[in-house]
Amino acid sequence: MIKAKIEINEDGTIGVREREIVVLPDGREIDAGFHRTVIDVDDDPAAKLKHGDADVISRVQAVMGAVHTPDVAAERRAARAAAEAQNP
């Protein structure tokens, strides 16, 4: 079972913390760990998220649609280009 926490960062990126939970046959849950991913404009969450859980991907895509407006997308692309120019 995968649980996810989705956060919107100040710079317009989306942080996703995936938590994998293993359910034993007797019903007990064992926490198998966390994985963090940052989703930026133009990223494919299905390719970036570790576990590929369809529900989590769908929720992240919905958040991306709301957060990554054309203005935010342009700002993120400009910021990435500036960072890449400084650190070739």
QUIGI-V159539 format. One record per residue. N is the residue number from 1. RES is the residue in one letter. PHI is phi in whole degrees, 0 to 359 (999 if undefined). OMEGA is omega in whole degrees, -180 to 180 (999 if undefined). D_LAST is the distance of its C-alpha to the last C-alpha in Angstrom with 1 decimal. Layout:
n = (N & N)
res = (RES & RES)
phi = (PHI & PHI)
omega = (OMEGA & OMEGA)
d_last = (D_LAST & D_LAST)
This chain:
n = (1 & 2 & 3 & 4 & 5 & 6 & 7 & 8 & 9 & 10 & 11 & 12 & 13 & 14 & 15 & 16 & 17 & 18 & 19 & 20 & 21 & 22 & 23 & 24 & 25 & 26 & 27 & 28 & 29 & 30 & 31 & 32 & 33 & 34 & 35 & 36 & 37 & 38 & 39 & 40 & 41 & 42 & 43 & 44 & 45 & 46 & 47 & 48 & 49 & 50 & 51 & 52 & 53 & 54 & 55 & 56 & 57 & 58 & 59 & 60 & 61 & 62 & 63 & 64 & 65 & 66 & 67 & 68 & 69 & 70 & 71 & 72 & 73 & 74 & 75 & 76 & 77 & 78 & 79 & 80 & 81 & 82 & 83 & 84 & 85 & 86 & 87 & 88)
res = (M & I & K & A & K & I & E & I & N & E & D & G & T & I & G & V & R & E & R & E & I & V & V & L & P & D & G & R & E & I & D & A & G & F & H & R & T & V & I & D & V & D & D & D & P & A & A & K & L & K & H & G & D & A & D & V & I & S & R & V & Q & A & V & M & G & A & V & H & T & P & D & V & A & A & E & R & R & A & A & R & A & A & A & E & A & Q & N & P)
phi = (999 & 243 & 244 & 223 & 246 & 247 & 233 & 259 & 273 & 303 & 275 & 95 & 281 & 243 & 265 & 235 & 250 & 266 & 239 & 268 & 237 & 262 & 258 & 284 & 305 & 275 & 95 & 290 & 255 & 239 & 284 & 264 & 122 & 242 & 220 & 252 & 221 & 251 & 255 & 250 & 306 & 75 & 284 & 259 & 299 & 297 & 276 & 270 & 286 & 298 & 267 & 63 & 293 & 300 & 294 & 295 & 302 & 299 & 293 & 295 & 299 & 295 & 295 & 302 & 298 & 278 & 270 & 275 & 293 & 304 & 294 & 295 & 299 & 296 & 297 & 295 & 296 & 295 & 295 & 295 & 297 & 295 & 294 & 292 & 292 & 283 & 234 & 294)
omega = (179 & 172 & -177 & 173 & -178 & -178 & 175 & -179 & -177 & -177 & 178 & 175 & -180 & 178 & 179 & 175 & 178 & 178 & 179 & 179 & 177 & 178 & 180 & 180 & 180 & 177 & 179 & 179 & 176 & 178 & -177 & 175 & -178 & 173 & 180 & 179 & 174 & -180 & -180 & 175 & 179 & 176 & 175 & -177 & 179 & 180 & -175 & -177 & -173 & -170 & 177 & 179 & -175 & 180 & 180 & 179 & 180 & 179 & 179 & 178 & 177 & 178 & 178 & -180 & -180 & -173 & -175 & 175 & 178 & 179 & 179 & 180 & 179 & 178 & -179 & -180 & 178 & 179 & 178 & 180 & 179 & 179 & 180 & 178 & 179 & -178 & -176 & 999)
d_last = (40.1 & 36.9 & 36.7 & 33.7 & 32.9 & 30.7 & 29.2 & 27.5 & 24.9 & 24.6 & 21.2 & 22.7 & 21.6 & 24.5 & 25.1 & 27.4 & 29.3 & 31.3 & 34.3 & 36.1 & 39.8 & 42.1 & 45.6 & 48.2 & 51.4 & 53.4 & 51.2 & 49.4 & 45.7 & 43.3 & 39.8 & 37.4 & 34.3 & 31.5 & 28.1 & 25.7 & 23.2 & 21.2 & 21.6 & 19.4 & 20.3 & 20.4 & 20.6 & 23.7 & 25.5 & 27.7 & 24.7 & 23.1 & 26.4 & 27.6 & 31.3 & 31.3 & 34.4 & 35.4 & 36.7 & 33.6 & 31.5 & 34.0 & 33.9 & 30.1 & 30.1 & 32.8 & 30.9 & 27.8 & 30.2 & 31.5 & 28.4 & 25.8 & 27.6 & 26.2 & 25.4 & 23.7 & 21.7 & 20.6 & 19.6 & 17.6 & 15.7 & 15.0 & 13.9 & 11.5 & 10.1 & 10.0 & 8.4 & 5.4 & 5.6 & 6.1 & 3.8 & 0.0)
